[in-house]
Amino acid sequence: MDDYRVIGIEELSHILPYKISTIKRLITQEPHKLPPRIATMGRPAWYLPAIKTWLANRSHELRVPRKGRPRKLV
């Protein structure tokens, strides 16, 4: 049953380290930074298995950079 589960923007924001506003921006400006969408639907949507596969292949790219001053190397 997991194969047919459709995820919207809000649910995707809980899976990926992005805010809803960031996902909306990425959809229009940089869609290659998101999992492949379902093209036939009017609203942006994704299949859960496609998200899991995409995450497995790109998990190293999704690391959120640390904020603040870099640590000194001793």
C-alpha positions, 0 to 999 in steps of 0.5 A, a space after each residue: 500500500 506504501 507504493 501508492 501513497 502520495 505526499 504533498 508539500 507539507 508532508 515533504 517538508 517533514 521528510 526533507 530538511 526544508 521549510 514549506 516556503 523553500 520547497 515551493 521556491 525549489 519547485 519553480 527555481 531549482 526542481 532538480 534539488 527535489 525528488 521527481 514529482 508526479 507530473 499529471 496532478 495539478 498540485 505538486 505531489 510525490 510518491 513516497 517510494 520515489 522520495 525514499 529512493 531519491 533520499 537514499 541516493 542523495 542523503 549526503 547532499 541534504 546536510 544542512 550547513 552549520 551556522 556560526 563561526 567556523 571552529 579553530 583548528 588546533 
